[in-house]
């Protein structure tokens, strides 16, 4: 009640307090702050409501250190009551709404009385106060987007929307948070955040693209908060009839600009590089989005598959190299001393060109080195390289699965994928995509890896054998990654067969299909069918 009275009356005016020198607004603040420390939550809530009322009449009080600490602690403390968080956000929302009403009234008065007083200047002073206040509490309000409670996220979004509409802060700092809120399960919140992004994009071209990757990472954090069950795997698509990507609106905003779209897609694919050290569940979340984005022209998925091949070539080689280096010491114990040079040269073979590497394999590598038992004997006693390999390999597995999914979804043939060049004119690949409805992205191995929580798994003989087999499949895949580089037709067929066999093993039995696109010429169709037949063996 005290706060409500202060909202409508300024008791420090002489007509209320007469000749008394007591500062009533400070006394009211002191009283209300005292009750915010009360043990009863309902009393605390009433005190915060009172504070909100008094701040409407005296916004300068929000700069007080005690008020700043109170608001920031309530908003940032995860263990704090949800009701208190909501009330603080409501206070900020009500203040902004009242300020907006005042500003509109000031504008109307300005038009009527512009000759008598400079009311515009008065309005600017008021706006400056609101801006300073929101800068003070902005970070904590934005961080409230990561709350597990839908109601907290709702009021935080309302505060940010009001702040942006009044132009009180620079919008670029809000963009990643708005992208994240665009993945909220509640349609009203999704629509509100998407609308804010559209308004920002109209006024500031390029801001959305600039913060797109940061926004996707934040959206993963929002989904983690929403899926409060720690054992539940976070997925990047809506698990309903649409199966649309959670960040599909973001992609639809970026896709029209070819340069921005390509930079965005490359940035996402770079996260799968082992050097990025991205956690596996986030990689799965990003792969889900890439698998379900609303692609329209053939150029978009072809560009992704082209860069997946590049990433596989580099990351796969690095992964094999690091694993082989961990085996070197163990190999020296298994092999005769005279073969040490062969062992060290073998550890370097991954970095050689593919054709040289293959000849080297046929001349120097024995069949035993491609045997699971041999690899098991060479594994180090220290389990950490094995866990690192199992963890790092998930990024490559996801990229392999993603490429197969996009290929099947869009009906592309191997020939069309290999012929694609990013430097070609945009018009060449400007044809619309014929999507297949029944194709779903289900990376079985990564899902099993996350369910088993491999990082905490004890390395027993069964796990070692599984990792050794995975290593050999990777080794075969890297040796036959680009079958079209071979010159003789027979070699192409054998290489394609080996590559498809390795992919099938790595993906847990999901055999790659050489789909023939309807747009391919008859000659290339024939080649693809021949390649597909050889791949079934």
CORLIN-V606017 format. One record per pair of residues at least 24 apart in sequence whose C-alpha atoms are under 10 Angstrom apart, sorted by the first residue. I is the first residue (numbers start at 1). GAP is how many residues later the second one is. Records with the same first field share a line. If there is no record, write none. Layout:
I = GAP  GAP
This chain:
1 = 45  46  48  49  52
2 = 26  27  29  30  45  48  49  51  52
3 = 25  26  29  43  44  45  46  47  48  49  50  51  52  53  54
4 = 45  46  47  48  49  50  52  53
5 = 45  48  49  52
6 = 44  45  46  47  48  49  50  51  52
7 = 43  44  45  46  47  48  49  50  51
8 = 45  46  48  49
9 = 45  48
10 = 44  47  48
25 = 29  30  32  33  36
26 = 35
28 = 26
29 = 25  26  32  35  37  38
30 = 36
33 = 33  34  37
36 = 34  48
37 = 33
41 = 40  42  43
42 = 41  42
44 = 39  40
45 = 36  38  39  40  41  42  43
46 = 38  41
48 = 36  39  40  42  43
49 = 35  38  39  41  42
50 = 41
51 = 37  40
52 = 35  36  37  38  39  40  41  42  43
53 = 38  41  42
54 = 41
55 = 36  37  39  40
56 = 35  36  38  39  40  41  42  43
57 = 38  41
59 = 36  40  67  70  71  74
60 = 69  70  72  73
61 = 72
62 = 70  71  74  75
63 = 69  70  73
68 = 65  68  69
71 = 66  69  70
72 = 64  65  66  67  68  69
73 = 67
74 = 66
75 = 62  64  65  66  67  68  69  72  77  81
76 = 63  64  65  67  68  71
77 = 63  67
78 = 66  69  70
82 = 65  66  67  69  70
83 = 68  69
84 = 68
85 = 56  59  66  67  70  71
86 = 58  63  65  66  67  68  69  70
87 = 65  68
88 = 53  67  68
89 = 52  55  63  64  65  66  67  68  69  70
90 = 62  65  66  68  69
91 = 68
92 = 41  42  45  49  63  64  66  67  68  70  71
93 = 62  63  64  65  66  67  68  69  70
94 = 65
95 = 35  64
96 = 34  35  38  63  66  67  70
97 = 62  65  66  69
99 = 24  27  28  30  31  67
100 = 26  27  30  62  63  65  66
102 = 24  25
103 = 24  63
127 = 39  40  41
128 = 40
129 = 39
130 = 33  36  37  38  39
131 = 32  35  36  37  38  39
132 = 36  37
133 = 35
134 = 25  26  29  34  35
135 = 28  33  34  35
138 = 25  31  35  36
139 = 34  35
142 = 31  32  34  35  36
143 = 34  79
144 = 33  78
145 = 32  33  35  36  39  73  74  76  77  80
146 = 31  34  35  72  73  74  75  76  77  78  79  80
147 = 74  75  77  78  79  81
148 = 74  75  76  77  78  79  80
149 = 76  77  79
150 = 34  35  36  39  76
153 = 28  31  36  69
154 = 27  30  32  34  35  38
155 = 34
157 = 24  32  35  36
158 = 31  34  35
160 = 33  36
161 = 31  32  34  35
164 = 32  35  36
165 = 31  34  35
171 = 25  26  29  33  36
172 = 28  32  34  35  36  38  39
173 = 34  38
174 = 26  37  41
175 = 25  26  32  33  34  35  36  37  39  40
176 = 31  32  34  35  36  37  38  39  40  41  42  43
177 = 34  37  38  39  40  41  42  45
178 = 30  37  40  41
179 = 29  32  33  34  35  36  37  38  39  40  67  68  70  71
180 = 32  34  35  36  37  38  39  40  41  42  43  66  67  70
181 = 34  37  38  41  42  66
182 = 33  34  37  40  64  65  66  67  68
183 = 33  36  37  39  40  53  54  55  62  63  64  65  66  67
184 = 35  38  39  42  62
185 = 38  41  53  61
190 = 59
191 = 58
194 = 55  56  59
197 = 52  53  56
198 = 51  52  55
201 = 52  53
206 = 48  51  54
208 = 42  45  46  52
209 = 41  42  44  45  46  48  51  52  54  55
210 = 50  53  54
211 = 53
212 = 35  38  39  42  48  52  55  56
213 = 51  52  54  55  58  73
215 = 32  35
216 = 30  31  34  52  66  69  70  73
217 = 51  65  66  68  69
219 = 27  28  66
220 = 26  61  62  63  65  66
221 = 61
223 = 62
224 = 58
231 = 219  220  222
232 = 218  219
233 = 48  49  51  52  214  217  218
234 = 47  48  50  51  54
235 = 46  47  48  49  50  51  52  53  54
236 = 45  46  47  48  49  50  51  52  53  54  55  56
237 = 48  49  50  51  52  53  54  55  56  204
238 = 50  51  54
242 = 50  195
243 = 45  49  50  197  198
244 = 44  45  47  48  49  50
245 = 40  41  42  43  44  45  46  47  48  49
246 = 39  40  42  43  46  47
247 = 39  41  42  43  45  46  47
248 = 41  42  44  45  46  47
249 = 44  45
250 = 43
251 = 38  39  42  43  44
252 = 41  42  43  44
255 = 39  40  41  42  45
258 = 41  42  168
261 = 39
262 = 38  41  42  160
265 = 25  35  38  39  42
266 = 37  38  41  42  45
269 = 35  38  39  42  126  130
270 = 37  38  41
271 = 124
272 = 36  39  40  43  120  121  122  123  124  125  126  127
273 = 38  39  41  42  43  45  46  119  120  122  123
274 = 41  42  44  45  114  115  117  118  119  120  121  122
275 = 40  43  117
277 = 114  115  118
278 = 114  117
279 = 112  113  115  116
280 = 111  112  113  114  115  118  166  167  169  170
281 = 113  165  166  168  169
283 = 111  112  115  116  163
284 = 110  111  114  115  159  162  163  166
286 = 112
287 = 108  111  112  114  115  154  156
288 = 110  114  152  153  154  155
289 = 152
290 = 112  113  116
291 = 110  111  112  114  115  118  149  150  151
292 = 113  114  117  148  149
294 = 141
295 = 115  137  138  140
296 = 134  135  136  137  138  139
297 = 129  130  132  133  134  135  136  137
298 = 112  114  128  130  131  132  133  134  135  136
299 = 121  122  123  125  126  127  128  129  130  131  132  133  134
300 = 129  130  133
301 = 102  105  106  108  109  111  116  132
302 = 101  104  105  108  110  114  115  116  117  118  119  120  127
303 = 114  117  118  119
304 = 95  98  99  102
305 = 94  95  97  98  99  101  102  112  113  115
306 = 97  111  112  113  114  115  116
307 = 92  96  115
308 = 88  91  92  94  95
309 = 90  91  94  109  172  173
311 = 85  88
312 = 83  84  85  87  88  165  166  169
313 = 83  164  165  166  168  169
314 = 37  164
315 = 77  78  80  81
316 = 34  76  77  79  80  81  158  159  161  162
317 = 32  33  34  35  157  158  161  162
318 = 32  33
319 = 31  69  70  73  74  77  152  155  156
320 = 27  28  29  30  31  69  73  151  152  154  155  158
321 = 25  26  27  28  29  30
322 = 25  63  66  67
323 = 24  56  62  63  65  66  148
324 = 24  25  26  51  54  55  61  147
325 = 60
326 = 52  53  54  56  58  59  60
327 = 48  49  50  51  52  53  54  58
328 = 50  51  52
329 = 49  50  51
330 = 45  46  47  48  49  50  51
331 = 43  44  46  47  48  49
332 = 46
333 = 44  45
334 = 40  43  44
335 = 43
350 = 125  128  129
353 = 126
354 = 124  125  126  127  128  129  131  132
355 = 124  125  130  131
357 = 122
358 = 121  122
361 = 118
369 = 103
370 = 98  99  101  102  103  105  106
371 = 97  98  101
372 = 92  93  94  95  96  97  98  99  100
373 = 92  95  96
374 = 94
375 = 89  90  92  93  94  96  97
376 = 85  88  89  90  91  92  93
377 = 91
378 = 90
379 = 85  89
382 = 77
383 = 75  76  77  81
384 = 71  75
386 = 73  77  78  81  82
387 = 67  68  69  70  71  72  76  77  80
388 = 67
389 = 78  81  82
390 = 59  64  65  73  76  77  78  80  81
391 = 55  58  63  64
393 = 53  74  77  78  81  113
394 = 49  51  52  53  55  56
395 = 51
396 = 78  110
397 = 46  47  48  49  77  106  109  110
398 = 44  45  46  47  48  109
399 = 44
400 = 43  103  106  107  112
401 = 40  41  42  43  44  45  102  105  106  109  111
402 = 39  40  41
403 = 109
404 = 37  99  103  106  107  108  109  110
405 = 34  35  36  37  38  107
406 = 29  33  34  35
407 = 105  106  107  108  109  110
408 = 27  28  31  32  104  105  106  107  108  109
409 = 24  25  26  27  28  29  30  31  32  106
410 = 24  25  26  27  29  105  107
411 = 24  25  102  103  104  105  106  107  108
412 = 101  102  103  104  105  106  107  108
413 = 100  101  102  103  104  105  106  107  111  112  115  116  119
414 = 70  99  100  101  102  103  110  111  113  114  117  118
415 = 69  99  100  101  102  105  109  110  112  113  116
416 = 100  101  103  104  108  109  112
418 = 64  65  66
431 = 88
434 = 83  84
443 = 64  65  67
444 = 63  64  65  66
445 = 61  62  63
446 = 61
469 = 36  37
470 = 32  35  36  37
471 = 35
472 = 30  33  34
473 = 25  26  28  29  30  31  32  33
474 = 25  28  29  31  32
475 = 27
476 = 24  25  26  27
477 = 24  25  26  28  29
478 = 24
492 = 39  42
493 = 37  38  39  40  41  42
494 = 37  40  41  43
495 = 36  39  40
496 = 35  36  37  38  39  40
497 = 34  35  36  37  38  39  40
498 = 36  37  39
499 = 36
500 = 32  34  35  36  37
501 = 34  35  36
511 = 24  25
512 = 24
